[in-house]
């Protein structure tokens, strides 16, 4: 990190990995933007995965649906009809 003085004000600069020299505040801003972009991309991927899982779950439910099993959850009087 280098320290340059201009107009009696101290400004701190750093050298990035690709050799660019930027102010610390610029570097932090760029880092913040990059992190926000990555988080947005990751959030979108998670939303897409959740949607895919919901679709798969609904397909599984459709293929494994057993109406007779579902009828067993109701009281016998509703399944067999009311007795007089």
Secondary structure as GFF3:
##gff-version 3
##sequence-region A 1 84
A	DSSP	beta_strand	2	6	.	.	.	ID=ss1
A	DSSP	beta_strand	9	15	.	.	.	ID=ss2
A	DSSP	beta_strand	21	23	.	.	.	ID=ss3
A	DSSP	alpha_helix	24	63	.	.	.	ID=ss4
A	DSSP	alpha_helix	67	71	.	.	.	ID=ss5
A	DSSP	alpha_helix	76	80	.	.	.	ID=ss6
###
